[in-house]
Amino acid sequence: MTIALALGAFLLSAIPVILLCTGDPKRRRATGERHRAASPPRAMLVGAACVPGFACALLGDTAAFMLRLGGIALLGWAAAASFAAGTQDRAD
């Protein structure tokens, strides 16, 4: 049951994390896009990414909470690295 809960929480949190990464205002400014992202939708995405973790904690399943936390951290790192690789200027 713990793995299923952690996987479900991870999948529910992954969508807002990916959306936050694609709409990163600093990265868009670096690429020359001038469209400004509004703060309230980004804040709502952060809240939506945290809700499944809070649900795991409130259900008392600390193992599922920690698995989800580690998975989302890894996903966020990988998404930021992959999106950053696409925006770097290459001199070769």
Secondary structure, DSSP 8 states (H G I E B T S, - for coil): -HHHHHHHHHHHHHHHHHHHHHT-HHHHHHTT------HHHHHHHHHHHHHHHHHHHHTT-HHHHHHHHHHHHHHHHHHHHHHHHHHS----
